[in-house]
Amino acid sequence: SEGDVFRVVKGVTTYRTDDNLAKQEISAVLIIDAISKELRQVLESKFLGRAFTATTANEVITTVGTVLGKYAESGALIGNPPYRNITVNVTNDAIYVSYEAHPATVANYIFVAQVFTPAFEW
């Protein structure tokens, strides 16, 4: 017996528009938030206030791939591939970045089926 211990077995958000676990599971949302924060910080520090060149878009793509690759190596992004379709558009004074990524979700439950019989019946 575990006594009077509460165990959280599933962390859910209030998102119920569809069955997208990346938006329903708190663990996945935490991964998304971490990636978003780090990506924003890295991109701002490398490109904000810097003059555009002919290679800016490719440099941004490389930077985004590096950040996402780090999360894929750690297991926070999964799938084959764990991220894809990085696109960058440089327009006037703005850089627009888009990509798809697949955050890991966790096992929330373990179901075990057991059958016990007396040993003398084997």
Buried (B, 14 or more C-beta within 10 A) or exposed (E): EEEEEEEEEEBEEEEEEEEEBBBBBEBBBEBBEEBEEBBEEBBEEEBEEEEEEEEBBEBBBEBBBEBBEEBBEEEBBBEEEBBEEBEBEBEEEEBEBEBEBBBBBEEEEEEEEEEEEEEEEE
